[in-house]
Amino acid sequence: MDPFCVIDYRQQTFKTAVKQNAGKTPKWDQTYDIEIKYIGDDMFVKVFDEDVTDNDAVGACQLKASSLCIPGGMDDWFTITFKGKSAGQVHLKSQWFPAVGGQ
């Protein structure tokens, strides 16, 4: 497998690098600044296998933005599913910095 992830939150989309021949245990170790507008919103993490003609879906998970907005940060595993069945897990870490002045 040549996996990569796509993170979708509102109108923001983030794509990791493709890990060539990483199999089922890729490690991306990438950082993104995500501006959280509403902590009740859903965030989606989708995992794909890159192919020459079309990328194959491996699985996805849905989480609330509030799960990232924890004082001291978050460090947790989330189960990804494909067609209702477990397809593995993705490890996410976050650091939360509230906007100055509530902006």
N, C-alpha and C positions, 0 to 999 in steps of 0.2 A: 504494500500500500504506500501511496504518496499522499498522506493526509494533510489537511489544512482546516482551520476553523474560520467561521464568519460569525461575528457578534453583531446583532441588530438591536438597537434601542432608539425608539422614535425615528427621527430622520438621520441617525448616525449609524454608519456601518463600518466595521473594522475587520480586516482580513489578515490572518497570520501568514507567515511564509509557508510554502509547501515544503514538507520534510520528505525528501526523496528516499524511498526504500526504508522508511521508518517503521513499517509494520504496524502493529497494534499498540505500541508504546512510544509514541512521539513525545518530544519535549520541545515546546516552543520558547518558553522563557521570554515572552514579549510583554511590553508595557503599553497601556493605552490610557489617555486622559479622556474620561467619559463624563460629560456634563449631565448630571442627573437633574431633570426638571421637576418630576413628580415621583416620589418614592413608591407610590402605588402602581406605577407603570410596570409592564412586563418587559423583560429582556430575553432575547433568544440567543442561544449558542448552538450553531449548527456545525457538524463535522462532515467533511467530504473527502473522497479519495479522488485525486486529480487523474484524469484520463486525457488522452490526446483529443478525442472527439467530444466527450461530455463528461462532466464530473459526476461521480456516483455518490449519493447520499449515504452516509454511514449511520447517522443518528442526530438527534437534537435534544435540547432541554430548554425548559422555560423557567425563569425565575423572576421574582419581584426585585425591582431596583432597590427596594428597602433592604434586601439581604446583603447588599454591598455597603450600605450606609450605616455602618456600625462603628461607634467610637473604638479606636484601637485596631480597626480593620477586621477583615474576614479572611479565613483560610479554610476552604472546605472543598469536598468532592461532590459533584453533581452527576447523577445518573443520566446518560443519554439513551434515548430509546429510538427504535426504528420499527414502524408498523406495530406499535404496542408492546414490543419486547425489548428487554435491556440489550444495549449494544456497547456497553462499557461505561466509563466514567471520565469526566473532565475535571481537572483540579484548577480552581480559581482562587486567587488571592486579591484582596483589595485594601487600599488605604483610603479613608474618607476624610476630605477636607471641606467643611462647610464653607459656603461662599461668605466673604466678609460683608457684614451688614445685611445679610439675608438676601443678597442679590443673586 
